Amino acid sequence: MDKPAANRERARSVTLRDVAKAAGTSSMTVSNVLNNRRGEVSEELSERVRRVAAELGYRPHVSARRLRTRRHMAISVALVDPSPAFLSDPLTAEMLAGLTAVLSAENYSTVLQGIAPKDVESAPFLRSNETDGICLILSGPPAQRALMMRRAASVGQPILVIQETVPDDITDAASVCLDDRRGARTIAARVASPSVRRVAMLVPAQEWPAIHRRARGIREGLRDAGSAATLDTLVCENEGLDASQAALAAYVAENGAPDLLIGGNDQMAIAGMKYLQGSGLRVPDDVQVFGFNGLSFSRYVTPELTTVLSPAHRLGETVGKAMLHRLADGAFRFREQVIPVELVMRGTTRQ
């Protein structure tokens, strides 16, 4: 037998008991360490177990673990989005990075499914039962989103909904949201003044609950500040640069430039700012601009974008930890958790 084949055969034959014997500890301790359940295990012993496992070429037997725990060791993540390039959205990508990091640390795989709104009823995770839990990221009208959650609940797995409120009749479920509404109210309170009379907000035609909360927060904040300003929502065909600029151009042609422009997310805010600058308007002297999400690219424009910082990675981590807790203890520890956001003042607003 050649050396590579011999090494593969040896790796297949190494067991937890072999690792435990070589490390001078018990099989249970080895299992706890390799599955990140160290408990009272010292750092020294943990490091020794991992080193020995690597030296022996130990690989966990996933099928055996599934039989032992009666779990699939997989979580379904279903995202309803009309765009086939849904993973290109930076907030989604950052959130998924946090989620998968938490799940993979406990040896759970992630089954990611992008679903067009018209294909919701035929979504694969609704037709099979090969995961242990379902995470939902939904778009569309409220009634459609509620229907999707109820259809997911019929599968019989725990559900964790991201950026959405769970209907009262769905019991084995929880939600994790960013505090978009409060972030929007903070924007309104910051800019409310007699000089701000018209506020425009770029929003995508596809309905997202987070965007709805942001628009609602702006209106509430302006009202509470006693501002006479009105909020005009500019519906864009999609969240791209061309669609955002086309909607803003039509608005400016009819109404003139707004005093304040808000993007439903940073991408739309930057698209709007570029249009304003290309039209000879100064940012922030003529028009102030705000965005949402606060991801790194918002600093790659001139001036740097003032934005509401949304901790997307933390959002994903919180979702993953909540799902793992539910699978371990049989119940979610909360019904809804709201993660704070922060307004970061930069160059597109008057300080």
C-alpha positions in Angstrom: 0.0 0.0 0.0 1.4 3.4 -0.9 2.1 6.0 1.9 -0.9 8.4 1.1 -3.3 5.4 1.0 -1.8 4.1 4.3 -2.3 7.5 5.9 -5.9 7.6 4.8 -6.6 4.2 6.1 -4.9 5.1 9.4 -7.0 8.3 9.7 -10.2 6.3 9.2 -9.3 3.9 11.9 -8.5 6.4 14.7 -11.2 6.6 17.3 -12.0 8.8 20.3 -10.7 6.1 22.5 -7.3 6.2 20.7 -7.1 10.0 21.1 -8.1 9.7 24.8 -5.4 7.0 25.5 -2.7 9.0 23.8 -3.7 12.2 25.5 -4.0 10.5 28.9 -7.6 11.4 29.5 -11.1 10.0 29.0 -13.1 9.6 25.8 -15.8 11.9 27.3 -13.2 14.7 27.8 -12.0 14.3 24.3 -15.5 14.5 22.9 -16.2 17.6 25.0 -13.1 19.3 23.8 -13.5 18.5 20.1 -17.1 19.6 20.2 -16.2 22.9 22.0 -17.9 21.8 25.3 -14.8 22.2 27.4 -16.6 23.1 30.7 -14.0 22.6 33.5 -11.3 21.2 31.2 -8.1 23.2 31.6 -6.5 25.1 28.6 -3.5 22.8 28.9 -5.5 19.6 28.6 -7.7 21.1 25.8 -4.6 22.0 23.8 -3.1 18.6 24.4 -6.2 16.8 23.2 -6.4 18.9 20.0 -2.7 18.4 19.3 -3.0 14.6 19.8 -6.1 14.4 17.6 -4.3 16.3 14.8 -1.2 14.1 15.1 -3.2 10.9 14.9 -5.3 12.3 12.1 -8.6 11.8 14.0 -11.7 12.8 12.1 -15.2 12.7 13.7 -17.6 10.2 12.3 -20.5 12.5 11.4 -22.9 9.7 10.6 -22.3 8.0 13.9 -22.9 11.3 15.7 -26.2 11.8 13.9 -27.4 8.4 14.9 -26.3 9.0 18.5 -27.9 12.4 18.8 -30.8 11.8 16.4 -30.0 15.0 14.7 -29.1 16.0 11.1 -26.4 18.4 12.4 -27.7 21.0 9.8 -29.6 24.2 10.0 -31.6 25.5 7.0 -31.3 29.2 6.2 -34.0 30.4 3.7 -33.8 33.9 2.2 -36.8 35.1 0.2 -35.3 37.7 -2.2 -36.2 38.4 -5.9 -32.6 39.0 -6.7 -30.6 35.9 -7.8 -27.5 37.7 -6.5 -28.8 37.9 -3.0 -25.4 36.9 -1.5 -23.9 40.1 -3.0 -25.8 42.2 -0.4 -23.1 43.1 2.1 -25.4 43.1 5.2 -26.6 39.6 4.3 -23.1 38.4 3.7 -21.8 39.8 7.0 -24.8 38.3 8.9 -24.3 34.9 7.4 -20.6 35.0 8.3 -21.5 35.4 11.9 -24.2 32.8 11.8 -22.1 30.1 10.1 -19.2 30.8 12.4 -21.3 30.0 15.4 -22.9 26.9 13.9 -19.7 25.4 12.4 -18.0 25.7 15.8 -20.6 23.2 17.1 -20.2 21.0 13.9 -23.5 22.1 12.4 -23.6 22.7 8.6 -25.7 25.4 7.0 -28.1 24.7 4.1 -28.6 28.0 2.4 -31.5 28.5 0.1 -32.2 31.7 -1.9 -35.9 31.7 -2.9 -37.7 33.9 -5.3 -41.1 35.2 -4.0 -43.0 33.3 -6.7 -41.3 30.0 -5.7 -42.0 30.2 -1.9 -44.5 27.3 -1.9 -42.1 25.0 -3.7 -39.1 25.9 -1.5 -37.0 22.7 -0.8 -36.9 23.1 3.0 -40.8 22.9 3.0 -40.8 19.6 1.1 -38.1 17.7 3.2 -37.1 17.3 6.8 -33.3 17.0 6.7 -32.3 19.8 9.0 -32.8 20.5 12.8 -34.0 24.1 12.6 -34.9 26.8 10.2 -33.7 30.4 10.0 -35.8 32.7 7.8 -35.0 36.0 6.2 -38.2 37.3 4.5 -39.3 39.9 2.1 -42.6 40.7 0.5 -45.9 42.0 1.8 -46.7 41.4 5.5 -49.4 38.8 4.7 -47.0 36.9 2.5 -44.3 36.9 5.1 -46.8 35.7 7.8 -47.9 32.9 5.5 -44.2 31.9 4.9 -43.6 31.7 8.6 -46.7 29.5 9.2 -45.7 27.2 6.3 -42.2 26.9 7.8 -43.8 26.1 11.2 -45.7 23.2 9.6 -42.4 21.4 9.0 -42.2 20.8 12.7 -38.7 22.3 13.3 -37.9 25.3 15.5 -37.9 28.6 13.6 -35.7 31.7 14.1 -36.8 34.7 12.1 -34.3 37.4 11.3 -35.4 41.1 11.1 -39.1 40.1 11.5 -41.7 39.7 14.2 -43.2 36.2 14.7 -47.0 35.9 14.7 -48.5 35.0 18.1 -49.9 31.6 16.9 -46.4 30.2 16.0 -45.1 28.9 19.3 -41.7 27.2 18.7 -40.2 30.3 17.2 -38.2 33.4 18.1 -36.9 36.5 16.3 -33.7 38.6 16.3 -33.9 42.1 14.9 -31.7 45.2 14.6 -33.2 48.3 16.2 -33.7 50.0 12.9 -36.7 52.0 14.1 -34.7 53.6 16.9 -31.8 54.3 14.6 -34.1 56.1 12.2 -35.6 58.1 15.0 -32.1 59.2 16.0 -31.5 60.5 12.5 -34.8 62.5 12.6 -34.0 64.0 16.0 -30.5 65.0 14.8 -31.6 66.9 11.7 -35.0 68.3 12.7 -34.8 72.1 12.2 -36.7 74.8 10.4 -34.2 74.6 7.5 -35.1 70.9 6.9 -38.5 71.0 5.1 -38.4 68.1 2.7 -37.0 64.7 3.4 -36.7 62.0 0.7 -36.0 58.4 1.3 -35.0 55.8 -1.3 -36.7 52.5 -0.8 -36.7 49.3 -2.9 -39.9 48.1 -4.5 -39.5 44.7 -2.8 -40.8 45.1 0.7 -38.4 44.4 3.6 -39.5 44.7 7.2 -36.3 46.5 8.2 -36.8 49.2 5.5 -40.4 49.6 6.7 -39.2 50.1 10.3 -36.6 52.7 9.1 -39.2 54.8 7.3 -41.6 54.5 10.2 -38.9 55.7 12.6 -38.1 58.7 10.5 -41.7 59.8 10.5 -42.0 59.3 14.2 -38.8 61.1 14.9 -39.8 64.1 12.8 -43.2 64.2 14.5 -41.8 64.0 18.0 -39.3 66.7 17.3 -42.1 69.0 16.2 -40.7 69.3 12.7 -42.9 70.4 9.8 -40.9 68.4 7.4 -42.5 65.7 5.3 -41.1 62.4 4.3 -41.4 61.4 0.7 -40.6 57.7 0.0 -39.1 57.2 -3.5 -39.8 53.7 -4.6 -36.9 52.2 -6.7 -37.2 49.3 -9.0 -34.4 47.6 -7.1 -31.5 48.6 -4.8 -29.0 49.1 -7.5 -27.3 52.3 -8.6 -29.2 52.9 -11.8 -32.6 52.3 -10.3 -31.9 54.5 -7.2 -30.6 57.4 -9.4 -33.6 57.1 -11.7 -36.1 57.4 -8.9 -34.2 60.4 -7.4 -33.9 62.1 -10.8 -37.6 61.9 -11.3 -38.3 63.3 -7.9 -35.9 66.2 -8.3 -37.3 67.0 -11.7 -40.8 67.4 -10.2 -40.1 68.8 -6.7 -36.5 70.1 -6.7 -33.8 68.7 -4.5 -34.7 67.6 -0.9 -33.1 69.1 2.1 -32.3 65.6 3.4 -31.8 62.4 1.5 -31.9 59.0 3.3 -31.0 55.7 1.7 -32.9 52.6 2.7 -29.3 51.2 2.9 -25.8 52.5 2.3 -25.8 51.4 -1.3 -28.9 53.4 -2.2 -27.6 56.5 -0.2 -24.3 56.5 -2.1 -26.1 56.1 -5.4 -28.3 59.1 -4.5 -25.3 61.2 -3.3 -23.4 60.5 -6.6 -26.5 61.7 -8.6 -26.7 64.9 -6.5 -23.0 65.6 -6.9 -23.3 65.0 -10.6 -26.1 67.5 -10.8 -23.9 70.2 -9.3 -25.3 70.0 -5.7 -23.0 70.1 -2.7 -23.1 67.4 0.0 -23.7 68.3 2.8 -24.1 72.0 2.1 -27.1 71.8 -0.2 -28.3 68.3 0.7 -27.5 66.2 3.7 -27.3 62.4 3.1 -27.8 59.5 5.5 -27.5 55.8 5.0 -28.2 52.6 6.9 -26.0 49.5 7.8 -22.6 51.2 8.2 -20.6 48.6 6.5 -17.0 49.3 5.5 -17.6 50.5 2.0 -19.5 53.5 3.3 -16.1 55.1 4.0 -14.9 54.7 0.5 -16.8 57.7 -0.9 -16.2 61.4 -0.6 -17.4 62.7 1.7 -17.6 59.7 3.9 -21.2 58.6 4.4 -23.0 59.4 7.7 -24.9 56.1 8.5 -26.6 54.0 11.1 -24.1 51.3 12.1 -25.9 47.9 12.1 -23.8 45.1 13.7 -24.6 42.5 11.1 -22.0 40.0 12.3 -23.3 40.2 15.8 -26.8 39.7 14.4 -25.7 36.4 12.8 -23.9 35.3 15.9 -27.0 36.0 18.1 -29.2 34.0 15.7 -26.8 31.0 15.7 -26.4 30.9 19.5 -30.2 31.2 20.0 -30.8 28.2 17.7 -28.1 26.1 19.4 -29.6 26.9 22.8 -33.1 25.9 21.5 -31.7 22.6 20.2 -29.9 21.9 23.5 -32.6 22.9 26.0 -35.8 22.4 24.0 -37.0 26.0 24.2 -35.9 29.4 23.0 -34.7 31.6 25.9 -36.5 34.7 24.4 -39.3 35.5 22.1 -37.7 38.5 20.5 -34.2 40.1 20.9 -33.5 43.5 19.6 -29.8 44.5 18.9 -28.9 48.2 19.3 -27.6 50.2 16.4 -25.5 53.4 16.4 -25.6 56.6 14.4 -22.1 57.4 13.1 -21.7 61.0 12.0 -19.4 61.5 9.1 -19.0 63.9 6.2 -22.4 63.9 4.4 -24.2 65.8 7.2 -23.7 69.2 8.8 -22.3 68.6 12.3 
